[in-house]
């Protein structure tokens, strides 16, 4: 079994990725917060760059990106060009 490290993304990129991922999924901040098990305030702070997700939260966000398939990968490529 391979243990995958969470994405190492800093603000402001992580906030932009979370915002775009949420919109791509068609969710409000409240709905997206519920899918990650955090509060609306937490999502708002992440999106606005006032705080950064914990490593555990980043794993959940990465899972959401993976669930989006090619759209999720395109979103990552937009903010994390190789």
VENFENZI-V949702 format. One record per helix or strand. SS is the DSSP state (helix for helix, strand for strand). FROM is the first residue (numbers start at 1). TO is the last residue. If there is no record, write none. Layout:
ss=<SS SS>
from=<FROM FROM>
to=<TO TO>
This chain:
ss=<helix helix helix helix helix>
from=<13 29 40 55 70>
to=<25 36 47 67 79>
